[in-house]
Amino acid sequence: MTHLFVLIVLVLLQGLLLKGFPQAFSLVEVQLTLNFGFLLLAAYLFGEWTARIRLPKLTGYLFAGILLGPDVLGYFSRESLVSLGFIDELALAFIALSAGLELRMQDLRKQWRVLSGLIVGIPVTVFCTIFSFLYFALPQLGLLPALPPAQRWILAALLGTLAIARSPSSTLAVIKECKARGEFSESVLCVTVVMDILVIILFSLFLTLVGATGTAAVTHADDLWVKIPAELALSLLLGFFLAWFMSVYVKYIKTEGIFFLLCVAFLVTRLTHAFAGTSEAVIGFSLHLEPLLICMSAGFFLQNLFKKGAFYETTIDQSFLPIFVVFFALAGTGLSLEALGSMWQWAMLYAGIRILGVFLACHGTMRVLGAPFRRGNLYGMSFITQAGVSIGLAGLIPRSYPEGGEVLFTLLLAVIVINQIVGPIAFKFALVKSGEAKGVARKPVGRSARS
């Protein structure tokens, strides 16, 4: 209760400070800096409190962000959060690099049957269940009753694709917190990373069809067939060269690793933004390189090709707590309770059908592989969380479908809020049950994780 008491005192003091001395914080920059520092303290304390009741710390970070965000106490406005976006991008670059470092080929080869089954089974099953639901449910929302079936199925396909997306950052945060290491946690992280890449590809392809069928005016729709492979190939290529550069740093310098990583994260995020503008001026349309994919692939190449991953793993492990606090606290401020409140019935139904699709896919894969029924439950609880890519791609829907895109975006935000709250809790429970959560349970709960 000590952490909760300190948190309440901090909230009261912060409120008194801002209300009692408004002239001292009249400058927007000063007030934003004060609120950001307070957010980090509050999120850390909230995380420690949720850990005491056996919930993931990131759940505490998210709730702290929601509490201080625009929809509750209002310490941050929607506009002020935009100016903190670069901090969020830096934290995500660290997390993406760490996720790539966690993927070891020698371990993944042993599980190729499980990985391939889940990578195929989950997207197909989830897409089909959500597509079927939305194709018939969208007219009931009052959005698409006048659209012909061809255009309706394309829009349902867009939303079905978004249902596949996961959250590598949330997955990695729970794994790090639980100090999990083993076949189960490695396979979950690998499948999560691959599914997010698959979502980017499929969503872009369906967005092309939206423009082709006249649902919306998508500029350069035909160029997407060139852009998608080019963006993925260039991101992977940059990830390779970044890994080579980072391996040279380890070989010849190997000091001040955290400051070097901070510079790398800053350069990657800034250069990808600059590249979009440069490519548009040179070739007529912008190529948006994905910082998440660049950093993930760099971590993967560092670990498996250049064999220099240990140095960066140690460096990131020493600083992962503030990184996760920053990232998930800011993510919490961006979660829209207004969206959840306005469409909670449809959001609950959508989220429930998506979770059902995940469990059906996991149980089907495990049955084909001859694994125990319990194993399907563990994997089903591990693929619920959504964030990051889902929110970014969902933001494209209002631009592609102006007539009803805002309502669809609100629905998707409400679903993401539910999944982001429920998912980490379910995944932590699955890690504990698998016996790999060494930071939570001293011994496996139930049967062996390798059963």
C-alpha positions, 0 to 999 in steps of 0.5 A, a space after each residue: 500500500 506504500 506505493 499507492 499512498 505515495 502515488 495519491 500524494 503525488 497526484 494531489 501535490 501535482 494538482 495543487 502545484 498547477 492550480 495554486 501557482 498557475 503563473 509559474 507554469 504559464 509557458 506550455 513547454 514548462 507545464 508539459 515538462 513538469 507533467 511528463 516528469 510527473 507521469 514517469 514517477 506516477 507510472 513507475 509507482 503504479 507499476 510497482 503497485 500492480 506488480 504486488 497484486 500479480 499483474 504486469 507492471 506495464 498494466 500499471 504504466 498504461 493505467 497511469 497514462 490513462 489516469 493522467 491523460 486527456 479523458 480523465 484528469 487532463 494533465 495532457 491534451 491531445 495536442 501536447 502529446 504530439 510534441 512528445 511523439 519523438 520520445 515515444 519513437 526513441 523508446 520504440 526503437 530501443 524495444 524493437 532492437 531488443 526484440 530482434 536480439 531475442 530471436 536466436 536462429 539456433 533456438 527457432 530452428 528447433 521449433 520450426 513446425 510450431 512457428 510455421 503452424 502459428 504464423 499461418 494458422 493465426 492470421 488465416 483464422 483471425 482474418 476469416 472470423 473478423 471478416 465474416 463478422 464485419 461484412 454483416 455487422 457494418 451495415 448494422 452500424 449504419 455505415 455501409 448500407 448503400 455500398 455494393 458488396 464488393 466495396 464492403 468486403 474490401 473494407 471488411 478485409 482491411 479491418 480483418 487484417 488489422 485484427 491480425 496485428 499484435 504488439 511486439 513491445 507489450 510482448 517483450 515487456 512482459 517477457 523482460 518483467 517475468 525474466 522468461 527464457 525458453 521455447 514458449 516465450 521465444 516462439 511467442 515473440 517470433 510469431 508476434 514480430 512476423 505477424 506485424 510485418 505481415 499485417 503491414 503488407 496485407 493492409 497496404 495491398 487491401 488499401 490499393 484495392 480500396 482506391 481501385 474500386 472507388 471507395 476512396 481516392 488513394 493517391 498513387 494507389 498503383 505505386 503501392 505494388 512497387 512501394 511495399 516491396 521497396 520499403 520492406 527491402 530497404 528497411 531490411 537492408 538498412 537493418 543489415 548495415 546498421 547491425 554491421 556498424 554496431 558490430 564495428 562499434 563493439 569491436 573497436 570502442 565498446 564503451 558508453 553503450 547506452 549513449 551510443 544506442 540513444 544516438 542510433 535510435 535518434 538517427 534511425 527515427 530522424 533519417 526515416 522521416 527525412 527519407 520519405 520527403 527526399 524520395 518524394 522529391 526524387 521519384 515522385 512518391 514517398 517511401 516510408 521506411 519502417 523504424 520498427 523493422 529496421 531496428 528489429 532486423 538490426 538486432 536479429 543480424 547482430 545476434 545471429 550474423 555478427 555475433 555481437 548481440 550479448 553486449 547490447 543485450 546487457 546494455 539494454 537490460 540495464 536500462 529497460 525499466 525507464 524505457 518501458 515506463 516511458 513507452 507504455 505511460 505515453 501509450 496510456 495517455 493516447 488510449 481513448 476512453 471516449 472511444 471505448 465509452 461510445 462503442 463499448 458494446 460493438 468493441 466487446 463483441 469485436 474483441 471477443 470474436 477476435 480472441 475466439 479466432 486466436 484460440 481456435 487457431 492455436 488449438 487447431 495448430 497444437 492439435 495438428 502437431 499432437 501437442 497437449 490441449 493445455 498448450 493451445 490455451 497457453 498460446 491463445 492467451 499470448 496473442 491478444 495484445 494490440 498496439 503500435 502498428 494497429 493504431 498507426 494503420 487504423 489512422 489511415 482508414 478515415 482518409 481512405 473512407 471519409 464517409 464513415 471512417 471516423 466511426 470505424 477508427 473509433 471502433 478500432 481504438 475501442 477494441 485496441 484499448 480492451 486488448 491492450 488491457 486484457 492482453 498483457 495480463 493473459 500473457 503473464 498468466 500464460 508465462 507463469 503456467 508455462 514455467 518460464 517466468 523465472 521472475 514470478 514463479 520459482 518453479 513451473 506451475 503444472 506440467 513442463 513448458 516443453 510438454 
